Amino acid sequence: MWMTFLLLAIFNIVLKQGFAAGKRDFLGVDGAFMKGPFHGQILSVVDLDGNNGIYPLAYVVVEAETLNSWTWFLTHLGNDLGLASNSYFTFISDRQKGLSSAIADLFPCAEHRYCICHIHDNMRSCWRGDEFKDLLWNCSTTCIVQEFEKGMEEVRKLNQECYEWLKQIPPQHWACSHFTGRAHSDIVISNTCKCFNSKIIEGRDTPIINCLEFIWEYIMKRVVNVDKEIDKATNPLTPTTTKLLQNIKDEAEEYIASFCGNGKYQVSGPWQDQCVVNVNQRTCSCNKWEITGMPC
């Protein structure tokens, strides 16, 4: 079907090479309105770099967010990244019109997460208050299925209608306990795209050609700034990863590990919590290691 797209700016060879070298199978997808008298919407795909910073990959200006526009955009994205229909990438987004269907049609094996903030925004139209928000967040961030079910039961006790509404959203789209663990990330909010959209907000108020040039200049400056930070690095890991591992090491000082053989340990904590860790397989009964890729 013929579609009128205003302009496309997608992938510089440097960005593609950088993505291939440090590829993380976690792509944020979002759309943002043009500002002022210039109509249209900017669709964007943003990856995570090794320091959990944003890595913009592709953007395009289209007439509107529709199934056809998302399908067209993601088809070209897949061709450029070499994503086949059986690719195991993880996408995260709001529940935009047409996007879920496009991802399901083009990448049926991919994991598609829904931004928990977007789900909460929809929930607030009927059920407000910190209690609803806290229960939703607890259900979303727990890594154990039994804890998820317990959290959902708390929602049911609080409000049966809210429970039935939330139950209609498949948990594999928004609950860590049901994620595949392919992306090695427990991120449940699409803050990568939100951050990118906030950086280009000035360009969205300009004519379309100027807007695309503004975005491209921002990406170039960001690449240069990140390169400067990389040159300053002295540790083998990125600063964010180094900090996260140090926090894990500090917390681990309060735990006792008992060797069980075959690379397995029973780990006991100060709150009478226990886990079974398999160092050889890099797994833990709390599921955090499998989901985040980092030992708990």
Secondary structure, DSSP 8 states (H G I E B T S, - for coil): ------EEEE--HHHHHHHHHS--SEEEEEEEE--TT---EEEEEEEE-TTS-EEEEEEEEESS--HHHHHHHHHHHHHHHT--TT---EEEE---TTHHHHHHHH-TTSEEEE-HHHHHHHHHTT--SHHHHHHHHHHHH--SHHHHHHHHHHHHHH-HHHHHHHHTS-GGGT-GGG--STT-----S-HHHHHHHHHTTTGGGS-HHHHHHHHHHHHHHHHHHHHHHHHH--SSS-HHHHHHHHHHHHHHTT-EEEEEETTEEEEE-TTS-EEEEETTTTEETTSHHHHHSS--
